[in-house]
């Protein structure tokens, strides 16, 4: 079975559980609204069981969908986040119904676990609009329901590199460093254009060599805009490239500085008696 088929099957199961829950709850809700007929203990427990089965299936689907590669498709993950938003709104109604009818039935526990629905909440926070997220967050807080997914971010995935990538980068960087060093010996006073090229190649070469140093100057940024989260990871190689490229050495080490120093020494020698 392919990952795509697994996603389709999981969506189908969640849809069937939702229909079963609604089919059982609908006539009970109508009877209570029109005739004031209260739920029996058996009916309330069955509503709780069917509802939990539906919500837990969606929650498990969120947790498994990333493993199945579903998050690689932007349109799918956006639509699924909107489905999670709708499901969480339904959960608010579900808990409200359970609380109303458990108030007159003894020994019925209806309150959720502190970490309930955290995966769906994270989906809404990451992929829905900021206004939708805030409104739903406030509704859960007002209902005194768990909000771990809204407040606690998921851990970042551990990134692994191919075994050949680091040795190749270090090798290419070492060759470029030797090449730049050799050229510098033959071109001690480069033009402005040559200096621009040399600096770029030197920064690139040094950043490639630095890739062989694990965990060196790694920085992470997390940017939130319009409810969508965009992660930027700058490793040591990128940091070194920008540091070297934009670093201006002291004047005495630049080619104009060296030339002026040589000219000054020459003038002082010619002026001696």
Order of alpha helices (4+ residues) and beta strands (2+ residues): alpha-alpha-alpha-alpha-alpha-alpha-alpha-alpha-beta-beta-alpha-alpha
